[in-house]
Amino acid sequence: MAGKPRIMMISTHGYVGATPQLGKPDTGGQVVYVLELSRCLGRLGYHVDILTRQFEGQPAEERLSNRVRVLRFSCGGDKFIPKEILCEHMPEWVGHVMRFVRDGDVDYSYINSHYWDAGLAGQLLATQLDIPHVHTPHSIGSWKRDNMDGQAADLERKYNFTQRIREENNIYEACDTLLATTPQQRDILRADEYGVPKEKIAVVPPGFDDSRFFPISQASRDALKLEFGLKGRVVLALGRMAHNKGYDLLIQAMPHVLKRVSDTTLLLAIGSTQPTAREEEQIAELKALVDELGISEHVKFADHISDAELPDYYRVADVFALSSRYEPFGMTAVEAMACGTPTIVTTEGGLWEEIVWGLEAVYANPFDTEAYGHAMAAVLTHDRVSKQLSKYGSQKARARFTWMGIAQQFIIMLQGMGAATNESSAKRDVEVGLKWNEAWLSVT
């Protein structure tokens, strides 16, 4: 292979493709992260193969550019498998990948795996191919477990926390570098439940596409609002339908907004292209909550927003609200800031530590629904504050979070690993306590 090294990028769950099917199950910010980082690495001269799972008749290969491609390998049949249990089928997936690498004599220099299912596969591949492994958790099992409402037994059945946290510990011990997306995530990784050494963790945030997300004039924003059939003040929240996103908390905050700004509409763009039965049930619960609070005239539910429409939806909003119960980072908030939309950021996530409160964005605790509501109302009622957040929020996004800048940070991290490669290779020759069974060691 001529040119710069080839990177194996692993993201096994969800619908990964050149045109991401956002809104489908397990397909959201992580998929965008992997695709955009890979595209920018390709523009910088690196060859990137994005390895994922093949199902529902998807093609085995798809080109993103002359240096970046998606390669799909089957496991567990042709139906969708939730990310919480996909780990059971990783031995089969790794076997197909190893045969592809050996039969095609493909030479990879690094592996970057995303989420713990891909981390399991990435570490075994790194061990057998004797190359460095960078793991990006995206979310962390212990943090998700500790911040979710519900009965422990029910959560365990649904999210498989015991196995996940055990395997996360194994991955974190065995990989060469852990790539946290925020300082808060770094601190969680260093805490007692994981105890990862500080020197093993690098912090590189997600990014946004500055060719798509940028401010427009107020006149253009007003015209878009009319085009979308919206009146008065608009608070926007968008993303996939999931309990951790805190849409119910945001709805409970709205009466406090309406007491001060009576013409406010909450636009919830949380639909899905193929909603599951549970997603439909959750949306019905949110609509029932709206009726119970007597604010149905002030809340609109929108279907899934296409990727092409997304920037304009940010621009019609007077406030963007990220109200998650927990949020590894909060990419939608950065995109909203980049579009010049004043943004309220959850304190139960990583992004709030990156911003200057009251200048670039405002952060508030979504569990304190009254305080969260007053934070939104303050932005809606004070024009000077709104304009300040719009101006400096956009500047912060462009200065800190563009994808090309993130790709350059990623490359610097890889280059820093080079000096430790020999030591890391020796370490990988030892089992380091990984709990894989014989299937893991015999798949190739």
Secondary structure as UniProt FT lines:
FT   STRAND          6..10
FT   TURN            22..23
FT   TURN            25..26
FT   HELIX           29..43
FT   TURN            44..45
FT   STRAND          47..54
FT   TURN            56..57
FT   STRAND          61..63
FT   STRAND          68..74
FT   TURN            83..85
FT   HELIX           86..89
FT   HELIX           90..104
FT   STRAND          110..114
FT   HELIX           115..129
FT   STRAND          133..136
FT   HELIX           141..146
FT   HELIX           152..159
FT   HELIX           161..174
FT   STRAND          177..180
FT   HELIX           183..190
FT   TURN            192..194
FT   HELIX           198..200
FT   STRAND          201..203
FT   TURN            210..212
FT   HELIX           218..227
FT   TURN            228..229
FT   STRAND          233..238
FT   HELIX           243..245
FT   HELIX           247..258
FT   TURN            259..260
FT   TURN            262..263
FT   STRAND          264..269
FT   HELIX           277..293
FT   HELIX           296..298
FT   STRAND          299..302
FT   TURN            307..309
FT   HELIX           310..316
FT   STRAND          319..322
FT   HELIX           331..338
FT   TURN            339..340
FT   STRAND          343..346
FT   HELIX           351..354
FT   TURN            358..360
FT   STRAND          361..364
FT   TURN            366..367
FT   HELIX           369..381
FT   HELIX           383..400
FT   HELIX           403..417
FT   HELIX           418..420
FT   HELIX           421..428
FT   TURN            432..433
FT   HELIX           438..442
//
